[in-house]
């Protein structure tokens, strides 16, 4: 699954916190990949270190099955794509 970042500030502290909380809620383990950089979906600092910008493409790599993956991706899309 891929998402396009629409926030002018990329994945900043608030967005990173929302992503981490969502991953935790769905008991997931995944890696977000942007421009060749990788970060755990469970790490606020790691997500912010991706240094994303508006228009960047985010790919997901699941490390274990996610509870209700379709619903998770729908909610993640709202966070990342606005």
VMD Tcl script that draws the C-alpha trace (Angstrom):
set ca {
  {0.00 0.00 0.00}
  {1.27 3.49 -0.84}
  {0.18 6.91 0.35}
  {1.07 10.45 -0.76}
  {1.88 12.97 1.97}
  {-0.36 16.02 1.65}
  {0.66 17.93 4.79}
  {2.95 20.85 3.96}
  {5.19 19.86 6.89}
  {5.38 16.15 6.06}
  {5.31 13.69 8.96}
  {5.83 16.03 11.91}
  {5.33 15.34 15.64}
  {1.51 15.36 15.65}
  {1.20 13.17 12.57}
  {3.91 10.79 13.82}
  {2.10 10.46 17.16}
  {-1.18 9.69 15.39}
  {0.52 7.00 13.28}
  {2.18 5.37 16.31}
  {-1.12 5.40 18.24}
  {-2.95 3.83 15.30}
  {-0.31 1.09 14.88}
  {-0.57 0.36 18.60}
  {-4.38 0.29 18.50}
  {-4.32 -2.32 15.72}
  {-1.52 -4.33 17.38}
  {0.61 -3.95 14.31}
  {4.26 -4.06 13.44}
  {5.25 -2.30 10.27}
  {7.94 -0.25 8.59}
  {7.24 2.96 6.70}
  {9.53 3.60 3.74}
  {10.02 7.04 2.19}
  {12.72 7.89 -0.35}
  {14.70 4.79 0.62}
  {14.64 5.63 4.34}
  {12.91 3.21 6.71}
  {11.30 3.77 10.11}
  {9.26 1.69 12.51}
  {5.59 2.57 12.67}
  {6.00 2.37 16.46}
  {8.64 5.12 16.74}
  {7.68 8.79 16.79}
  {11.32 9.86 16.54}
  {11.99 7.36 13.76}
  {9.04 8.64 11.73}
  {10.15 12.24 12.15}
  {13.69 11.30 11.07}
  {12.33 10.25 7.69}
  {12.41 14.00 6.90}
  {9.33 13.79 4.71}
  {7.87 16.55 2.60}
  {4.57 17.19 0.90}
  {4.30 14.96 -2.16}
  {6.55 12.18 -0.84}
  {5.27 8.62 -1.29}
  {5.01 6.40 1.81}
  {5.14 2.61 1.37}
  {4.28 0.07 4.07}
  {6.09 -3.16 4.91}
  {4.14 -5.32 7.36}
  {6.26 -7.30 9.83}
  {3.27 -9.21 11.18}
  {-0.42 -9.40 10.31}
  {-2.46 -6.38 11.30}
  {-5.87 -6.65 12.96}
  {-8.37 -5.59 10.28}
  {-5.72 -4.34 7.84}
  {-8.26 -2.77 5.48}
  {-9.69 -0.56 8.22}
  {-6.18 0.28 9.46}
  {-5.06 1.40 5.99}
  {-8.21 3.50 5.56}
  {-7.52 5.34 8.83}
  {-3.79 5.66 8.06}
  {-4.68 7.18 4.71}
  {-6.72 9.88 6.47}
  {-3.73 10.69 8.70}
  {-1.12 10.78 5.93}
  {-3.14 12.06 2.99}
  {-5.49 14.28 4.95}
}
mol new
graphics top color blue
foreach p $ca { graphics top sphere $p radius 0.5 }
foreach p [lrange $ca 0 end-1] q [lrange $ca 1 end] { graphics top cylinder $p $q radius 0.2 }
display resetview
